[in-house]
Amino acid sequence: MTVVTQPWAGVITNDDERRYEAAGFGQPVGIGSRPALLVIDAQYRTVGMEPKPFFQSVEEEFTTSCGDTGWDALANVAKLLPLFRSNGWPVLYPHVAPKQSFDQGRLGAKVPGIMNIAEEGYRFVDIIAPEEGEILLPKRHPSAFFGTPLLSFLIERQIDTLVVTGATTSGCVRGTVVDGFSYNFRVLVPHDAVYDRTETVHKVNLFDMAQKYADVASTNDILAELATIEQR
């Protein structure tokens, strides 16, 4: 896959890029023939009940919200869904399960607000909501693979390529990408269909994933690449 945009522009320096290029990182992996789409944590708690600027969304709704940046990214996730559904390719929804008192753990200590999310915050955002038959995977840790049957589902369906979307770029998306790479899947990350709380963190993690673990490109470029599967 050819990456025609550099979403980390303005954060990653020319020297940063030259160092990775000199070391031979960032080579494209491409796609296989059996893709699956992961829509991670696309719940109202990560974007708010309606698009609002970050600080307004955090102050008025959920402290875990990424605000209107998340809504923009989910609009691109919504572009991917029809292609997967029309081809019968799996769509899976790893998502944070409602927190119980016994879930406190280290995450509750690091991010106390995550323990006090209202019930409506756990609903899937309407524009990307799962359809009947699509796989819901409740999780309690960042990676969609950890403590879930995700790997079993992918093996049973002979999946070779993961398109990873959702939130957050630096957290659950990254954790899933690294594990997917470790299990030897081809991994694609549409940079405009994942989101985070700050542009800097978002861009740095996209760059690092692109160098080590995934092919990073725009939603439109990935759609075009996926369309070639139908022509083989």
Contacts in CASP RR format, 6 or more apart in sequence:
PFRMAT RR
TARGET T0000
AUTHOR 0000-0000-0000
METHOD contacts of the structure
MODEL  1
MTVVTQPWAGVITNDDERRYEAAGFGQPVGIGSRPALLVIDAQYRTVGME
PKPFFQSVEEEFTTSCGDTGWDALANVAKLLPLFRSNGWPVLYPHVAPKQ
SFDQGRLGAKVPGIMNIAEEGYRFVDIIAPEEGEILLPKRHPSAFFGTPL
LSFLIERQIDTLVVTGATTSGCVRGTVVDGFSYNFRVLVPHDAVYDRTET
VHKVNLFDMAQKYADVASTNDILAELATIEQR
1 28 0 8 1.000
1 29 0 8 1.000
1 30 0 8 1.000
1 31 0 8 1.000
1 188 0 8 1.000
1 215 0 8 1.000
1 217 0 8 1.000
1 221 0 8 1.000
1 222 0 8 1.000
1 225 0 8 1.000
2 28 0 8 1.000
2 217 0 8 1.000
2 221 0 8 1.000
3 28 0 8 1.000
3 210 0 8 1.000
3 215 0 8 1.000
3 216 0 8 1.000
3 217 0 8 1.000
3 221 0 8 1.000
4 217 0 8 1.000
4 218 0 8 1.000
4 221 0 8 1.000
5 191 0 8 1.000
5 217 0 8 1.000
5 218 0 8 1.000
5 221 0 8 1.000
6 12 0 8 1.000
7 191 0 8 1.000
7 192 0 8 1.000
7 203 0 8 1.000
7 206 0 8 1.000
7 216 0 8 1.000
7 218 0 8 1.000
8 203 0 8 1.000
8 204 0 8 1.000
8 206 0 8 1.000
8 207 0 8 1.000
8 210 0 8 1.000
9 203 0 8 1.000
10 203 0 8 1.000
11 199 0 8 1.000
11 200 0 8 1.000
11 203 0 8 1.000
11 204 0 8 1.000
11 207 0 8 1.000
12 203 0 8 1.000
12 204 0 8 1.000
12 207 0 8 1.000
16 207 0 8 1.000
20 26 0 8 1.000
20 211 0 8 1.000
25 211 0 8 1.000
25 212 0 8 1.000
26 210 0 8 1.000
26 211 0 8 1.000
26 212 0 8 1.000
28 215 0 8 1.000
29 186 0 8 1.000
29 187 0 8 1.000
29 214 0 8 1.000
29 215 0 8 1.000
30 161 0 8 1.000
30 186 0 8 1.000
30 188 0 8 1.000
30 215 0 8 1.000
30 225 0 8 1.000
31 161 0 8 1.000
31 186 0 8 1.000
31 188 0 8 1.000
31 225 0 8 1.000
31 226 0 8 1.000
31 228 0 8 1.000
31 229 0 8 1.000
32 160 0 8 1.000
32 161 0 8 1.000
32 186 0 8 1.000
32 229 0 8 1.000
33 160 0 8 1.000
33 161 0 8 1.000
33 229 0 8 1.000
33 232 0 8 1.000
34 89 0 8 1.000
34 157 0 8 1.000
34 158 0 8 1.000
34 159 0 8 1.000
34 160 0 8 1.000
34 161 0 8 1.000
35 84 0 8 1.000
35 89 0 8 1.000
35 159 0 8 1.000
35 160 0 8 1.000
35 161 0 8 1.000
35 162 0 8 1.000
35 163 0 8 1.000
35 188 0 8 1.000
35 226 0 8 1.000
35 229 0 8 1.000
36 84 0 8 1.000
36 89 0 8 1.000
36 90 0 8 1.000
36 91 0 8 1.000
36 92 0 8 1.000
36 154 0 8 1.000
36 157 0 8 1.000
36 159 0 8 1.000
36 161 0 8 1.000
36 162 0 8 1.000
36 163 0 8 1.000
37 80 0 8 1.000
37 81 0 8 1.000
37 84 0 8 1.000
37 89 0 8 1.000
37 90 0 8 1.000
37 91 0 8 1.000
37 92 0 8 1.000
37 163 0 8 1.000
37 165 0 8 1.000
38 92 0 8 1.000
38 93 0 8 1.000
38 94 0 8 1.000
38 144 0 8 1.000
38 162 0 8 1.000
38 163 0 8 1.000
38 164 0 8 1.000
38 165 0 8 1.000
38 176 0 8 1.000
39 77 0 8 1.000
39 91 0 8 1.000
39 92 0 8 1.000
39 93 0 8 1.000
39 94 0 8 1.000
39 128 0 8 1.000
39 130 0 8 1.000
39 165 0 8 1.000
39 166 0 8 1.000
40 93 0 8 1.000
40 94 0 8 1.000
40 95 0 8 1.000
40 144 0 8 1.000
40 164 0 8 1.000
40 165 0 8 1.000
40 166 0 8 1.000
40 167 0 8 1.000
40 172 0 8 1.000
40 173 0 8 1.000
40 176 0 8 1.000
41 94 0 8 1.000
41 95 0 8 1.000
41 96 0 8 1.000
41 166 0 8 1.000
41 167 0 8 1.000
41 168 0 8 1.000
41 172 0 8 1.000
42 74 0 8 1.000
42 77 0 8 1.000
42 93 0 8 1.000
42 95 0 8 1.000
42 124 0 8 1.000
42 125 0 8 1.000
42 128 0 8 1.000
42 165 0 8 1.000
42 166 0 8 1.000
42 167 0 8 1.000
43 95 0 8 1.000
43 96 0 8 1.000
43 121 0 8 1.000
43 122 0 8 1.000
43 123 0 8 1.000
43 124 0 8 1.000
43 125 0 8 1.000
44 62 0 8 1.000
44 120 0 8 1.000
44 121 0 8 1.000
44 122 0 8 1.000
44 123 0 8 1.000
44 125 0 8 1.000
45 62 0 8 1.000
45 64 0 8 1.000
45 65 0 8 1.000
45 96 0 8 1.000
45 117 0 8 1.000
45 121 0 8 1.000
45 122 0 8 1.000
46 62 0 8 1.000
46 64 0 8 1.000
46 65 0 8 1.000
46 66 0 8 1.000
46 70 0 8 1.000
46 166 0 8 1.000
46 167 0 8 1.000
46 168 0 8 1.000
46 195 0 8 1.000
47 57 0 8 1.000
47 65 0 8 1.000
47 66 0 8 1.000
47 67 0 8 1.000
47 68 0 8 1.000
47 70 0 8 1.000
47 71 0 8 1.000
47 74 0 8 1.000
47 125 0 8 1.000
47 167 0 8 1.000
47 195 0 8 1.000
48 57 0 8 1.000
48 61 0 8 1.000
48 62 0 8 1.000
48 65 0 8 1.000
48 67 0 8 1.000
48 121 0 8 1.000
49 61 0 8 1.000
49 120 0 8 1.000
49 121 0 8 1.000
51 67 0 8 1.000
51 68 0 8 1.000
51 71 0 8 1.000
52 60 0 8 1.000
52 61 0 8 1.000
52 67 0 8 1.000
52 68 0 8 1.000
53 67 0 8 1.000
53 68 0 8 1.000
54 65 0 8 1.000
54 66 0 8 1.000
54 67 0 8 1.000
54 68 0 8 1.000
54 69 0 8 1.000
54 197 0 8 1.000
57 65 0 8 1.000
57 66 0 8 1.000
57 67 0 8 1.000
57 68 0 8 1.000
58 65 0 8 1.000
58 67 0 8 1.000
62 117 0 8 1.000
62 118 0 8 1.000
62 121 0 8 1.000
63 113 0 8 1.000
64 111 0 8 1.000
64 113 0 8 1.000
64 114 0 8 1.000
64 117 0 8 1.000
66 167 0 8 1.000
66 168 0 8 1.000
66 195 0 8 1.000
66 196 0 8 1.000
66 197 0 8 1.000
69 195 0 8 1.000
69 196 0 8 1.000
70 167 0 8 1.000
70 195 0 8 1.000
72 192 0 8 1.000
72 195 0 8 1.000
73 165 0 8 1.000
73 166 0 8 1.000
73 167 0 8 1.000
73 192 0 8 1.000
73 193 0 8 1.000
73 194 0 8 1.000
73 195 0 8 1.000
74 125 0 8 1.000
74 127 0 8 1.000
74 128 0 8 1.000
74 166 0 8 1.000
74 193 0 8 1.000
74 195 0 8 1.000
75 127 0 8 1.000
76 165 0 8 1.000
76 190 0 8 1.000
76 192 0 8 1.000
76 193 0 8 1.000
76 219 0 8 1.000
77 128 0 8 1.000
77 165 0 8 1.000
77 166 0 8 1.000
77 193 0 8 1.000
78 127 0 8 1.000
78 128 0 8 1.000
79 193 0 8 1.000
79 219 0 8 1.000
79 220 0 8 1.000
79 223 0 8 1.000
80 163 0 8 1.000
80 165 0 8 1.000
80 190 0 8 1.000
80 193 0 8 1.000
80 219 0 8 1.000
80 222 0 8 1.000
80 223 0 8 1.000
81 91 0 8 1.000
81 128 0 8 1.000
83 89 0 8 1.000
83 223 0 8 1.000
83 226 0 8 1.000
83 227 0 8 1.000
84 90 0 8 1.000
84 91 0 8 1.000
85 91 0 8 1.000
85 131 0 8 1.000
87 229 0 8 1.000
87 230 0 8 1.000
90 134 0 8 1.000
90 135 0 8 1.000
90 153 0 8 1.000
90 154 0 8 1.000
90 157 0 8 1.000
90 159 0 8 1.000
91 130 0 8 1.000
91 131 0 8 1.000
91 134 0 8 1.000
91 135 0 8 1.000
92 134 0 8 1.000
92 135 0 8 1.000
92 136 0 8 1.000
92 137 0 8 1.000
92 144 0 8 1.000
92 150 0 8 1.000
92 153 0 8 1.000
93 124 0 8 1.000
93 130 0 8 1.000
93 134 0 8 1.000
93 135 0 8 1.000
93 136 0 8 1.000
93 137 0 8 1.000
94 137 0 8 1.000
94 139 0 8 1.000
94 144 0 8 1.000
94 148 0 8 1.000
94 150 0 8 1.000
94 172 0 8 1.000
94 176 0 8 1.000
95 122 0 8 1.000
95 124 0 8 1.000
95 136 0 8 1.000
95 137 0 8 1.000
95 138 0 8 1.000
95 139 0 8 1.000
96 114 0 8 1.000
96 122 0 8 1.000
96 138 0 8 1.000
96 139 0 8 1.000
96 140 0 8 1.000
97 122 0 8 1.000
97 138 0 8 1.000
97 139 0 8 1.000
97 140 0 8 1.000
98 117 0 8 1.000
98 119 0 8 1.000
98 122 0 8 1.000
99 114 0 8 1.000
99 115 0 8 1.000
99 117 0 8 1.000
103 115 0 8 1.000
103 140 0 8 1.000
104 115 0 8 1.000
107 114 0 8 1.000
107 141 0 8 1.000
108 114 0 8 1.000
108 115 0 8 1.000
124 130 0 8 1.000
130 136 0 8 1.000
135 153 0 8 1.000
137 144 0 8 1.000
137 148 0 8 1.000
137 149 0 8 1.000
137 150 0 8 1.000
138 148 0 8 1.000
139 146 0 8 1.000
139 147 0 8 1.000
139 148 0 8 1.000
139 172 0 8 1.000
140 147 0 8 1.000
141 147 0 8 1.000
142 171 0 8 1.000
142 172 0 8 1.000
142 174 0 8 1.000
142 175 0 8 1.000
142 176 0 8 1.000
143 172 0 8 1.000
143 175 0 8 1.000
143 176 0 8 1.000
143 178 0 8 1.000
143 179 0 8 1.000
144 150 0 8 1.000
144 172 0 8 1.000
144 176 0 8 1.000
144 179 0 8 1.000
145 151 0 8 1.000
145 176 0 8 1.000
145 179 0 8 1.000
145 180 0 8 1.000
145 183 0 8 1.000
146 179 0 8 1.000
151 183 0 8 1.000
154 162 0 8 1.000
154 185 0 8 1.000
159 185 0 8 1.000
160 185 0 8 1.000
160 186 0 8 1.000
161 185 0 8 1.000
161 186 0 8 1.000
161 187 0 8 1.000
161 188 0 8 1.000
162 176 0 8 1.000
162 180 0 8 1.000
162 185 0 8 1.000
162 186 0 8 1.000
162 187 0 8 1.000
162 188 0 8 1.000
163 188 0 8 1.000
163 189 0 8 1.000
163 190 0 8 1.000
163 222 0 8 1.000
163 226 0 8 1.000
164 173 0 8 1.000
164 176 0 8 1.000
164 177 0 8 1.000
164 187 0 8 1.000
164 188 0 8 1.000
164 189 0 8 1.000
164 194 0 8 1.000
164 214 0 8 1.000
165 173 0 8 1.000
165 189 0 8 1.000
165 190 0 8 1.000
165 193 0 8 1.000
165 194 0 8 1.000
166 172 0 8 1.000
166 173 0 8 1.000
166 193 0 8 1.000
166 194 0 8 1.000
166 195 0 8 1.000
167 173 0 8 1.000
167 194 0 8 1.000
167 195 0 8 1.000
167 196 0 8 1.000
168 194 0 8 1.000
168 195 0 8 1.000
168 196 0 8 1.000
168 197 0 8 1.000
169 194 0 8 1.000
169 195 0 8 1.000
169 196 0 8 1.000
169 201 0 8 1.000
169 202 0 8 1.000
169 205 0 8 1.000
169 206 0 8 1.000
170 196 0 8 1.000
170 201 0 8 1.000
170 202 0 8 1.000
170 204 0 8 1.000
170 205 0 8 1.000
171 196 0 8 1.000
171 205 0 8 1.000
173 189 0 8 1.000
173 194 0 8 1.000
173 205 0 8 1.000
174 205 0 8 1.000
174 209 0 8 1.000
177 187 0 8 1.000
177 189 0 8 1.000
177 209 0 8 1.000
177 213 0 8 1.000
177 214 0 8 1.000
178 213 0 8 1.000
180 187 0 8 1.000
181 187 0 8 1.000
181 212 0 8 1.000
181 213 0 8 1.000
181 214 0 8 1.000
186 215 0 8 1.000
187 213 0 8 1.000
187 214 0 8 1.000
187 215 0 8 1.000
188 214 0 8 1.000
188 215 0 8 1.000
188 216 0 8 1.000
188 217 0 8 1.000
188 222 0 8 1.000
188 225 0 8 1.000
189 206 0 8 1.000
189 209 0 8 1.000
189 210 0 8 1.000
189 214 0 8 1.000
189 215 0 8 1.000
189 216 0 8 1.000
189 217 0 8 1.000
190 216 0 8 1.000
190 217 0 8 1.000
190 218 0 8 1.000
190 219 0 8 1.000
190 222 0 8 1.000
191 206 0 8 1.000
191 216 0 8 1.000
191 217 0 8 1.000
191 218 0 8 1.000
192 218 0 8 1.000
192 219 0 8 1.000
193 219 0 8 1.000
194 202 0 8 1.000
194 206 0 8 1.000
195 202 0 8 1.000
196 202 0 8 1.000
196 205 0 8 1.000
206 216 0 8 1.000
209 216 0 8 1.000
210 216 0 8 1.000
217 225 0 8 1.000
END
